[in-house]
Amino acid sequence: KICLRDATGGRCSPKIDFEGDQWMIENHIATEDANSSNVVLTIHVASSKEKVVIQNCHGVSVHIHGKNMKSLSIYDCSDLNVVFESVTHNCEIVHCKNVAIETVGFCPEIIMDRAKGIAVWLSKESMRISNIVTSKCTNVSVSLPTGKGEDGYERRELALPEKYVHQFTGGEIKSRVSSVA
């Protein structure tokens, strides 16, 4: 459930909480004053059993340190940047607009539903193993490392068609109709 207003009619309080095995990052909204530009939220994942949920965040960046979190879920966010190391299960992006995610390690599956303007930056490791599943998505692009350029960080950007499963094989995208309804 999204909290846009609290019981008194004001905005819900931003929070970063860890309970059980789940991080919750909620209600962080950048304002137009000079002090809130480039807001970066940072968490440290300590176990491969930990999950991260980002919800109702707008105009901020989230850096997730620590290897092998279980999953990353992003709901109802806009103008959000997320950088993470590795995910053992999947990254899910639902009902979001203008979200960029970057994996430094690996991410076996990225699932997007009702999303617009999503940019995915895959690492060389993820490029070989990632599946991307999209449903009701527009303007999705994937940036792949080519290993070329002076510093070896040159990238190639590819646009994804809608409602397909995309698998990276040999540096190319293989697409097939999604069996996910």
Phi, psi and omega in degrees: 000132181270135178253101176269332179222143176274185184298334181269000180095355178274173178294149175292148182289136174292145179210152170230111183233150172236120180222129182067250178237022186229130171271135175240120175244112188224147167063031175269116184230120178290139177259176185274358180285162186296333183284344185258356179290147181060042177288123179240121177258135184233133172230160180238115179274129185255344186221151178287356177268351184281140176247151177237129177239126176245124186221137175055047176246137187221125175076027181232169174243144178235126175249124181247112180262156181104140185273151167061053169288158184290309182206160176230123179237130181236118184235136170053049181241159174216154179048051185243138173241131180230127175240130180218164181277282182219151177234132182276333181253282181202167171243129183240131179235115186233131176052055182236159179223132177056060179245136176240131176237145177224126174257130179272331179253244181233157177208107187292334182209137175238124183243128179234136178221130179051054182237151182222134176070048182262132176244125180245124177251111181264146173280169177300321179296316181290328182302327183280338188237352188279138166254144175237125179246126180236146174214127180055045182242147175227155176055053177258128177233151180235130179254123183246141176286139179258342183079002181262176179095167183304316183260002179079009184253014178298143184232159177238128182258132179234140176268141179262138172289172183267148176057050176224160170262130184244128181235135181266120181225122178059034179079006180240162177263129172251125184242146174215157180299135182288137174272354178278125181276000000 
